[in-house]
Amino acid sequence: QVQLVESGGGLVQPGGSLRLSCAASGNIVSIYTMGWYRQAPGKQRELVATITSSGSTGVDNSVKGRFTISRDNAKNTVYLQMNSLKPEDTAVYYCNTYILGSNYWGQGTQVTVSS
């Protein structure tokens, strides 16, 4: 059973930083592509960043230059470093992986960017 647990969300002022963590059960972060998604109120869930098993990363254009995805294989954890946060980054952020035909999601962590 794959479990993903996000943490690190909170309230931050515009221009601030947060680091989200996604702790995975089992040794999966180094084997499967991991992703961060977000969903703002009234909007569809959107892909923010991914990291593949080989360590290749990608981020959406809306966060390029501000967000960085990384992982710690020993801790089975994926991170999303978010800098220069904007009010439009406000959303619930979800960790995701797709394994053998099944999508797995964490419970989400709320990020609110407001002064």
Backbone torsions as a table, in degrees:
resi	resn	phi	psi	omega
1	GLN	NA	121.0	179.9
2	VAL	-85.8	128.7	175.0
3	GLN	-125.8	137.3	178.0
4	LEU	-124.5	128.1	-177.9
5	VAL	-126.3	115.2	179.6
6	GLU	-90.5	153.6	174.4
7	SER	-156.3	167.5	174.1
8	GLY	104.8	-3.4	178.2
9	GLY	-72.8	173.9	179.4
10	GLY	163.1	-168.0	178.7
11	LEU	-99.8	129.3	-179.5
12	VAL	-140.8	149.6	178.2
13	GLN	-77.8	155.3	175.4
14	PRO	-54.6	137.1	-176.4
15	GLY	90.7	-9.8	-178.8
16	GLY	-82.4	-177.4	-177.0
17	SER	-131.3	152.7	172.3
18	LEU	-144.9	152.5	171.7
19	ARG	-122.8	118.5	176.4
20	LEU	-90.9	146.3	177.0
21	SER	-123.1	146.8	175.5
22	CYS	-131.1	107.1	179.3
23	ALA	-91.8	126.0	-177.2
24	ALA	-107.2	145.4	174.9
25	SER	-80.9	134.7	179.7
26	GLY	79.1	172.0	-175.9
27	ASN	-90.3	78.2	-175.9
28	ILE	-116.8	-23.7	-171.1
29	VAL	-67.4	-24.4	179.7
30	SER	-91.9	-6.4	-174.7
31	ILE	-106.5	-36.3	-174.9
32	TYR	-117.8	155.7	174.5
33	THR	-66.6	131.5	177.9
34	MET	-113.2	146.6	-178.6
35	GLY	-138.8	155.6	170.8
36	TRP	-113.1	130.4	175.7
37	TYR	-120.3	164.9	173.3
38	ARG	-143.6	153.5	178.4
39	GLN	-139.0	116.0	176.9
40	ALA	-89.5	158.2	-179.7
41	PRO	-55.6	129.7	177.4
42	GLY	76.3	5.8	-178.9
43	LYS	-121.6	163.6	177.4
44	GLN	-77.3	155.4	175.3
45	ARG	-67.7	137.1	-177.3
46	GLU	-130.6	148.8	179.5
47	LEU	-76.4	132.8	-178.9
48	VAL	-105.8	-48.1	-175.3
49	ALA	-158.5	152.9	177.3
50	THR	-138.0	155.6	172.5
51	ILE	-138.7	127.5	-175.9
52	THR	-88.6	175.6	179.5
53	SER	-63.6	-27.3	179.2
54	SER	-85.2	-5.6	178.3
55	GLY	96.0	2.3	176.2
56	SER	-69.7	138.8	-177.4
57	THR	-121.8	156.7	175.6
58	GLY	-150.0	146.0	177.5
59	VAL	-133.6	153.5	177.2
60	ASP	-66.7	151.3	-179.3
61	ASN	-58.8	-30.6	-177.0
62	SER	-67.2	-18.7	-178.4
63	VAL	-121.6	3.9	-177.7
64	LYS	-60.7	134.4	-178.3
65	GLY	86.0	-9.8	-179.9
66	ARG	-118.8	-34.5	-177.4
67	PHE	-109.9	144.6	177.4
68	THR	-136.0	132.4	176.5
69	ILE	-103.4	141.4	179.0
70	SER	-151.7	175.1	179.5
71	ARG	-147.7	158.2	173.5
72	ASP	-124.3	103.6	-175.4
73	ASN	-62.6	-37.6	-178.2
74	ALA	-64.6	-30.1	-179.8
75	LYS	-98.8	0.1	-177.2
76	ASN	51.6	44.8	-174.0
77	THR	-131.5	139.9	174.8
78	VAL	-113.9	142.7	-176.9
79	TYR	-119.9	154.3	169.9
80	LEU	-131.1	105.7	176.2
81	GLN	-86.4	122.6	-176.5
82	MET	-118.8	116.1	179.2
83	ASN	-116.3	164.0	178.1
84	SER	48.8	49.1	-175.8
85	LEU	-65.6	145.6	-178.6
86	LYS	-120.3	157.7	177.1
87	PRO	-55.0	-33.2	-179.8
88	GLU	-72.2	-6.2	173.4
89	ASP	-82.7	-6.4	179.4
90	THR	-60.9	124.9	-176.5
91	ALA	-178.3	171.0	165.9
92	VAL	-90.6	128.8	-177.7
93	TYR	-103.7	132.2	-176.3
94	TYR	-121.3	143.1	172.2
95	CYS	-94.0	146.1	-175.0
96	ASN	-146.4	148.0	166.6
97	THR	-148.2	156.9	-178.2
98	TYR	-123.6	115.8	-174.0
99	ILE	-131.1	120.5	173.2
100	LEU	50.0	46.5	174.5
101	GLY	86.8	2.1	-179.2
102	SER	-122.0	137.9	175.8
103	ASN	-92.8	135.1	177.7
104	TYR	-121.9	135.9	-179.0
105	TRP	-128.2	149.2	169.4
106	GLY	-83.8	-177.6	-177.7
107	GLN	-81.8	-14.5	179.3
108	GLY	93.3	154.0	175.6
109	THR	-136.1	133.8	-174.3
110	GLN	-82.1	131.7	172.5
111	VAL	-118.9	122.8	179.0
112	THR	-123.2	123.0	179.8
113	VAL	-111.4	110.5	-174.7
114	SER	-159.5	148.1	175.7
115	SER	-93.5	NA	NA
